[in-house]
Amino acid sequence: MGARSIAVLVLAVLVAVAVASFGGPTASATVPGANGKIVFGGGDIFVANPDGSNLVNLTRTGDAIPDNAPQWSPNGGLIAFESTGNRDIYLTSADGTYHEAIAATPARETLPSWAPDGTHIVYTSGSTQNDGDLYVWSRDRGTRLLVALPGAEAGAVYSPDGSTLAFTWTNNAGTSDIYAINADGSGLRRLTTSGHEAQPDFSPDGTKIVFSSKRGGTSALYVMTADGGAQTRLSPPSADAYESPAWSPNGAKLVYVRSRTGLASIWTMNANGSGETKVLTPQNAFPTPHWQPVVDVSPPTISFPSPADGAVYLGGQVVIADYSCADGLGGSEVAACSAPVSSGSPVDTSTTGSHSLTVTARDYVGNVTSVTHTYTVVVDRTRPTVDIRNSPDGMTLSVGDVFVVDFACADEDGGSGLQLCGSYSAPEGRLDTSVAGHHSAEFHAQDRAGNWTQRIVNYWVAASPGNARQRLEHLRDVLAAKRPLFTLPRHYYARTRLERTLASLDLVLEPQRWREDGTLRPDAGGLAAMNELRQVTAHLVWGDESLRDASWDIAVEPILVTRELAYERFDEVRALDNTGAQAKFALWRAERHLRTGDGEEQPMHSILSYISSWQALIGLPPCC
């Protein structure tokens, strides 16, 4: 815009007169929206974050003639302001890259204010500071007179719906009050009567007007209803001057100028007058702040975990309502988040049937979201059912067979509904056939009332073909393959037992101890093998208590194999110096120990499974 030529002395006089006469720069109309940046003038036009950070000079004129009274356009993209050098109205973009003079006449054009639709601007035009009438400018119609009264009309602002303007009228006697007119200039009405009010600004919802007042001899901020009623002081008692108030776009705060002895600062407070916070102190005479509206057309969001939509609860069950509301980034913030039951309180489960809870969220510009969850309250004491359509109960499978149980769960009509349906031992219904022997699989169901049903099926897995010797050779190979598991120092005892077991199996499997049909010979060789295995059995059972995990498996396997071999040969060897009887007694003790002792090391059902598995390996019928 170039350098201004009006003298600095003249400027100082004008600013002093403006402040003294209380007709200084006014806040502009506030359009509902989210809170953006704060713009202010008094020198160049600056913008800053609401906390005073990120200060940017938009006009950068570099001369002593200030730009002042900036006002954001309704969409937050343009700024209208006055230049006190030539007293004309200009536009600039939010980033300061665009400038345009829109009202440039020999008269003094000051204090612009946008209409809510952004198509026209109202401002004051007069020959001196003590007179002035209201004019309206638009691109399609140019400039036209809106209202002319004796004295000066200044600082006009539109209501958010565009139907009304409020302004300061300073009459020829020098008193000033807040007046209102219709948007076409008709219907003049007086809102204040003390003769010391100025600088009105409508709240974003149009129900209130904030203004500055010098009633009682002190400068303060007041708020009243849009028709002039319920006038209430907001600012605390202070020797400071409170002026140029403007609403935040979300209606929750006010921005204003607070000054003393010529030093003016920008402050904010809550809409009820609490929480005064200093934003910054500009290096200019009178900053006249205005808050940028950020257009908010997005409704707030609702998070509503409980009660879950479609959930079923028991009569009398304690169910806590859990919900929260949020407005998105750049939104106008949540003004209300409510439901008939507050979050953190229990919902109604006292009566059976269908219930609902609706949460409603509203932001400061009026966008509304509602979410309703429906839940059912029941009385349920009936267990769910587990239907197994292809039950393997009593079946014999082979090692490695694939068998998938076809099962389904159901709750009764009007029940609380299924919560669980599955199997811990047969995931997805697939039976375990990796080890020969007796097996069981459970299938369960639970409803939301906690009623539990379990069905168990039993089945056998047959061993691989082969006689007793071949099966023992397989056992030896399996145990030998476990040697890499026991290489650390803490595996010493387990490794020792493993090696002794393998050595015993090697003795048992010496060819001279076996008949051609794969059975042990009833002679001293067979008895020696039995005795060797009995010794290993006793050592494994009555030794130290360090057995854990895989080492326990290694300990159990030869015990059970030896047990079955001893039982198989008992009738043949019991007449021969009682060796077989001794072996059988030792194994009986081992079996008793496995069945009744050390339950913490190996659960009972696992022991029985081992016994059954090795009975099948040896080829004996079930006995346990």
Helices and strands as residue ranges (DSSP letters): H 8-21, E 34-40, E 46-48, E 56-57, E 67-72, E 78-83, E 88-93, E 99-103, E 108-114, E 120-126, E 133-138, E 142-147, E 152-158, E 164-170, E 176-182, E 189-190, E 197-202, E 208-213, G 215-217, E 220-225, E 232-233, E 241-247, E 253-260, E 263-270, E 277-280, E 290-294, E 301-306, E 312-314, E 322-326, E 334-338, E 353-363, E 368-378, E 385-388, E 396-398, E 407-410, E 418-422, G 427-429, E 437-447, E 452-462, H 468-480, G 483-485, G 489-491, H 492-508, G 511-513, H 524-542, H 549-573, H 579-596, H 604-618
